[in-house]
């Protein structure tokens, strides 16, 4: 008999009304409060653009040790090699004025980024392509050649990006033989492009402000003593501490870095190598929970049957376990269940968990008649099994170790019954919640987090992040990305609506229920709350908004953003701290990794629009353009409306706080529209437009006049671009060179013109539907895309 057997189960599938809660500083919820080093104070530098390789673009560092990314001109014939990487890196280091010995940069083992299974990728492309074509045919009857061309272009671009092979040459800076913390330089090679980018940071001036006096054992004892003041240190095996040099304020300190495991979870600790003080402390586990207004609705729910693999039966019984992959346990906190779910082997080779009483759907409160304590185990197992396959087989994420998930718990990671948490790359724990266990309607009490699939996927998202992020992922980034994985895998923009049903509508303060929406804009959102969960809402909104934009074009949008995000986080690098600038710079760093993957695609404008709606721009002054519809109706009397985003409405003070009193965005713009990509056929110019106002940065709009629309719509497509300037015509930025030439010569935007207009909600609803998800999930996406259209109209008022 095969070790891996197919199993069937009904799992909980919920589309819930939004509920909400109040914020609270996560630092007070961890038994050991995080500690962050002071903001870096580094000397300014003046890089030489002329010294960069020919036609290089990107962002150079403005001060010593600032993260940068240089995008290189594609060279298809260049093969991956350590020598080639070293040569490229040397040229870039010369350009930024780095004068230290090259021997201080130690090359690590080259990383070859995993790829998704080609067959799975091709299946997804064909499914989405046909789905989009079917939807558009329903709108138009017969799709014209311009629309067919757009669909083919989308498919080819997605196929090319998904099948790109990537090798990362990672260099770690050392000083007198000791590594500098979080200073990796990465040279990226991609198939068909050669060496495509250099990203990271390096320090030219290294001034140590302490001495090395403690050995590893003394530092370990100091760390455990500190943590032992607040929680109990576990007896788990202790990895050997590593001596590093930690950037710290105006200088650098010798520090011992180690992981200390407490009963509530692991912490990463940096101990001063001179005096034993804790310089930095980061929890390595993540959680969800909170408080809010009293609200006790009846959730709208449904079920869908899923198949998955389990091990062959043991002792005539099947368990929810797949060796080397996944194991789900039941802790019994509800007082009803004892031990893990099993079913007898019927001798058919199939483990059918879709049987009574395991598939009973009475799960909300323990005191309900026919309450079922087993559904949660199957629910978590089936969804995690699907997500593991999606991440590793389709999206090209790194393989996981054996994931252990515990449901029905009374104290996940030491945070109490109203929480769920993830630890490391393989451990998940889901609290039963006071709403379920104690029949409570108190706003402090959640319902079973193992039943709410958005919470399950959010916690799984932490494992994805921890297993794939390049280096130094910060808590707010981890939370925001985990939110997005939950949103994108389930086609909803609300997290924890069922688990948090006692709490009212989402309040944008970090507590579940959380929602990706127009309030999640930097830096204004930080005035609502600045916890890790609240800060994470901004990057989740940026990605969700970009996803909506991509899905408005094609059903490939969801796969496209998920696949490219997985690749982008592999080279991302976090900056330590909690100031406005630190949060911003971490999100900017992710955009700098993601945007180049779209540098040859018209979809770059969709990515930049999504981030602009969250207040994140590649440069202070910019030129980002969006169109009201990507498929236009030739019979419309009026032309499309263009929204223009002109840059940031904030700067930063010396202490890292955001200053919205100084708004550097450009204040004028000129939109150009034509029937050809060279902008020579029926060229229309808006002329210089003003009226740019602070919103999510500088935002303005312009509608193509009816007379010009009548001329342009005689053909089947239009192309568009924008130029922005300040009030005097200076600081010129163009959408063809976004981010002040961070990217160069990107294709202009394009919209197809048909006999009838394609409603974004019709195409987009199917666009957001992944394989294996019931058709009922279309409903929230339809609402979301209707909402996207309303958002665009609001921007254009």
ABEGO torsion letter per residue (X at the ends): XBABBBBBBBBBBBBBBBBBBBBBBAAAABABBBBBBBBBBBBBBBBBAAABBBGBBEBBBABBGBBBBBBBBBBAABBBBAAAAAAAAAAAAAAAGBABBAAABBBBBBBBBBBBBAAAAAAAAAAAAAAAAAAAAAAAGBBBAAAAAAAAAAAAAAAAAAABBBBBBBBBBBBGGBBBBGABBBBBBBBGAEBABBBEBBBABBBBABBBABBAAAAAAAAAAAAAAABBBBABBBBBBBBBBBBBEABBBBBBBBBBBBAAEBBBBBBBAAAGBBABBBBABBBBEEBEBBBBBBBBBBBBBBBBBBBBBBGGBBBBBBBGABBBBBAGAAGABBEBBBBBBAGAGBBBABBOAAABABAABAABBGBBAAAAAAAAAAAAAAAAAAAAAAAGBBBBBBBBBBBGBABBGGAEABBBBBBEAABBBBBAEAAAAAGBABAABBBBAAABAAAAAAAAAAAAAAAABABGBBAAAAAAAAAAAAAAAAGBABBGAAAAAAAEBBAGAGBOBBBBBAABBOAAAAAABABAAAAAAAAAAAAAAAAAAAAAABAAAAAAAAAAAAAAAAABBBBBEABAAAAAAAAAAAAAAAAAAAAABAAAAAAAAAAAAAGBBABABBBBBBBABABBBAABABBBBBBBBAEBABBBBAAGBBBAABBABBABBBBBBBABAAGABGBBBAEBBBGBBBBBEBBBBBBBBAAAAAAAAABABBBBBBBBBBAAGBGBBBAABBGGGABBGBBBBBBBBBABBBBAAAAAAAAABBBGBBAAAAAAAAAAAAAAAAAAAAAAX
